[in-house]
Amino acid sequence: MEQDYIVERLQTPVRYNCDVLVCGGGTAGVAAALAAARNHADTILIERNGYLGGSLVNGAGPLHSFFNLYKAFEHTEKKQVVEGIPQEIIERLMGENGSFGHMEQDKGGNYDSAITLIDWEIFKDVIFEMMEEAGVKMVLHTELVSVIKEEDRVTGVIIEGKSGREAVRAKVVIDTTGDGDVAALAGAGFVKRQDTTSAGMPFGMADVDMKRLTAWLKEKNLINQLIEGNKGCEDDNVIRLGFELKKVPEFTEFMDQNGMWGPLGFSYHRNNFTYINAANLKNVDAADTEALSKAEITLRHQAMTLAKMLKQYIPGFEHAYVNWTPAKIGVRLTRIIDCEYDLKIEEIVNGTRFEDEVFLYGFHDCAPRIMIKDGGFYGFPYRALVPKRIDGLLAAGRCVTSTWEAHMSTRNTVSCMAQGQAAGTAAALCAAEENIPRSLNVKILQETLKQQGVILE
Ligand SMILES: Cc1cc2nc3c(=O)[nH]c(=O)nc-3n(C[C@H](O)[C@H](O)[C@H](O)COP(=O)(O)OP(=O)(O)OC[C@H]3O[C@@H](n4cnc5c(N)ncnc54)[C@H](O)[C@@H]3O)c2cc1C
């Protein structure tokens, strides 16, 4: 059938002018906006939700990782490789009881040696506070729908919210939409990726007897990740808990059929299994409205069925009920923007360093199957944040790095935040000197990042 069209004539008011416009307030976007504003750029952050954090507060509770994989190698020393804004966010959260800080894994240290858990309700408030202090203008409940371009340079975007359709002009735009929306609208090259882990739906359950559950799992030898420690109550000390549910006969067929794993989870409060990450859908094109809708419905059924089965078959869940599901499904992969450099898995596992690196990173989500050599770390090049051909634009977060194997490292929260800090700082430097990201002096960017706490050695 031939596509039916209507033609609209639009006259769109320019509502805002700014130096740096950050589109998307997930992990990459919040760090980018903070970095840009602190480097003296008049900064606006556009976000479609009424809160910031994106996937982090919608299903990625444990932050991977500020550290190298020191527990997997006998002679490797522990090194914190990411500091700067990501570390500052954790310290602010700790001050509000919103994080236990970095915790060593008692079991599973060859997957992530030290993980960082947060309470995302406290995160939502603390991050607003940090934005306000830095002077970022947050424009929430607002969808980015188009871009303004002069030849191949992006000079702003079109937004839609309750006030209607409006324009924002900016000297530099940063695409932190996760889906590469700005870059795609601007005509940048991209590939669509789906793969085996495209979307998931973690959930939380209250009234779980965490101690009874853990004791039963220990007896059955099913635990693969564990942290026991003080979480402020005497009768429950289980914090991180991952186990091989598929080995329980009642679950094998259901989990296999649905491509589920784990679950990998954590408990932030007494008898609350805050985060249970197992539901998974492969090959979802989350940049397609119908496919996204269908995935949302399927994953919600999957998560609720799993919760019912846990209650029915697993000791500790007898009185449990689902008390949290994310506002929407979590998406790992959609569009990957064609950038000046595309990090390769070989460079990640070999711990490759780059002349233009803007942070270091030491985690891979497939560990111990895929690990960085000797528990080391690699450099993340600035060019990997600069879209090819389109000017006035930077990208950061899960919309860069085109192969699944490499993306399984770069897409993790701590990397996304570090990418955001680099992109936000670069954008502010460009705005100040009327430059474009492609021509920025990387040495000056690196010096600025170092002065602001980023580890580059
Ligand atoms: C189920 C699941 C579990 C995960 N578990 C972990 C984990 O345990 N540890 C870990 O480190 N990582 C985990 N990850 C990966 C990690 O959470 C993400 O890759 C990372 O947070 C992505 O951050 P981002 O800022 O690039 O994108 P996102 O978090 O997707 O943020 C993009 C933001 O842009 C906004 N946006 C998008 N389009 C528009 C638009 N057109 N207009 C306005 N706003 C828009 C969105 O609302 C969102 O806030 C997980 C991911 C998933 C899906």
The ligand as a MOL file (V3000), in Angstrom:
LIG
                    3D

  0  0  0     0  0            999 V3000
M  V30 BEGIN CTAB
M  V30 COUNTS 53 58 0 0 0
M  V30 BEGIN ATOM
M  V30 1 C 17.9380 -4.0290 31.7030 0
M  V30 2 C 19.2620 -3.3440 31.7810 0
M  V30 3 C 20.1420 -3.6660 32.8090 0
M  V30 4 C 21.3670 -3.0370 32.8770 0
M  V30 5 N 22.1880 -3.3280 33.9300 0
M  V30 6 C 23.3130 -2.6260 34.0910 0
M  V30 7 C 24.0890 -2.8010 35.2600 0
M  V30 8 O 23.7670 -3.6200 36.1200 0
M  V30 9 N 25.2070 -2.0300 35.4010 0
M  V30 10 C 25.6010 -1.1250 34.4680 0
M  V30 11 O 26.6060 -0.4450 34.6700 0
M  V30 12 N 24.8760 -0.9510 33.3290 0
M  V30 13 C 23.7530 -1.6640 33.1350 0
M  V30 14 N 22.9870 -1.4600 32.0190 0
M  V30 15 C 23.4790 -0.5470 30.9540 0
M  V30 16 C 23.3140 0.9120 31.3240 0
M  V30 17 O 22.2660 1.1040 32.2180 0
M  V30 18 C 23.0390 1.8020 30.1020 0
M  V30 19 O 23.7470 1.3840 28.9870 0
M  V30 20 C 23.4010 3.2470 30.4000 0
M  V30 21 O 22.7920 3.6640 31.6000 0
M  V30 22 C 22.9980 4.0870 29.2230 0
M  V30 23 O 23.0700 5.4610 29.5530 0
M  V30 24 P 22.8020 6.5540 28.4470 0
M  V30 25 O 22.8220 7.8460 29.1880 0
M  V30 26 O 23.7010 6.3690 27.2990 0
M  V30 27 O 21.3500 6.2390 27.8780 0
M  V30 28 P 19.9470 6.1620 28.6030 0
M  V30 29 O 20.0720 5.7310 30.0000 0
M  V30 30 O 19.0780 5.3860 27.6710 0
M  V30 31 O 19.4750 7.6840 28.6500 0
M  V30 32 C 18.9240 8.3560 27.5530 0
M  V30 33 C 18.0340 9.4540 28.0850 0
M  V30 34 O 17.5810 10.2430 26.9860 0
M  V30 35 C 16.1840 10.4140 27.0820 0
M  V30 36 N 15.6790 10.5190 25.6930 0
M  V30 37 C 15.8430 9.6150 24.7140 0
M  V30 38 N 15.3050 10.0520 23.5700 0
M  V30 39 C 14.7930 11.2760 23.8460 0
M  V30 40 C 14.0950 12.2380 23.0470 0
M  V30 41 N 13.8440 12.0210 21.7520 0
M  V30 42 N 13.6890 13.3900 23.6450 0
M  V30 43 C 13.9380 13.6000 24.9750 0
M  V30 44 N 14.6040 12.7280 25.7600 0
M  V30 45 C 15.0250 11.5720 25.2070 0
M  V30 46 C 15.6770 9.1740 27.7950 0
M  V30 47 O 14.4430 9.4130 28.4220 0
M  V30 48 C 16.8060 8.9190 28.7950 0
M  V30 49 O 16.6330 9.5960 29.9990 0
M  V30 50 C 21.7430 -2.0810 31.9040 0
M  V30 51 C 20.8640 -1.7520 30.8740 0
M  V30 52 C 19.6390 -2.3750 30.8090 0
M  V30 53 C 18.7020 -1.9940 29.7060 0
M  V30 END ATOM
M  V30 BEGIN BOND
M  V30 1 1 1 2
M  V30 2 1 2 3
M  V30 3 2 2 52
M  V30 4 2 3 4
M  V30 5 1 4 5
M  V30 6 1 4 50
M  V30 7 2 5 6
M  V30 8 1 6 7
M  V30 9 1 6 13
M  V30 10 2 7 8
M  V30 11 1 7 9
M  V30 12 1 9 10
M  V30 13 2 10 11
M  V30 14 1 10 12
M  V30 15 2 12 13
M  V30 16 1 13 14
M  V30 17 1 14 15
M  V30 18 1 14 50
M  V30 19 1 15 16
M  V30 20 1 16 17
M  V30 21 1 16 18
M  V30 22 1 18 19
M  V30 23 1 18 20
M  V30 24 1 20 21
M  V30 25 1 20 22
M  V30 26 1 22 23
M  V30 27 1 23 24
M  V30 28 2 24 25
M  V30 29 1 24 26
M  V30 30 1 24 27
M  V30 31 1 27 28
M  V30 32 2 28 29
M  V30 33 1 28 30
M  V30 34 1 28 31
M  V30 35 1 31 32
M  V30 36 1 32 33
M  V30 37 1 33 34
M  V30 38 1 33 48
M  V30 39 1 34 35
M  V30 40 1 35 36
M  V30 41 1 35 46
M  V30 42 1 36 37
M  V30 43 1 36 45
M  V30 44 2 37 38
M  V30 45 1 38 39
M  V30 46 1 39 40
M  V30 47 2 39 45
M  V30 48 1 40 41
M  V30 49 2 40 42
M  V30 50 1 42 43
M  V30 51 2 43 44
M  V30 52 1 44 45
M  V30 53 1 46 47
M  V30 54 1 46 48
M  V30 55 1 48 49
M  V30 56 2 50 51
M  V30 57 1 51 52
M  V30 58 1 52 53
M  V30 END BOND
M  V30 END CTAB
M  END
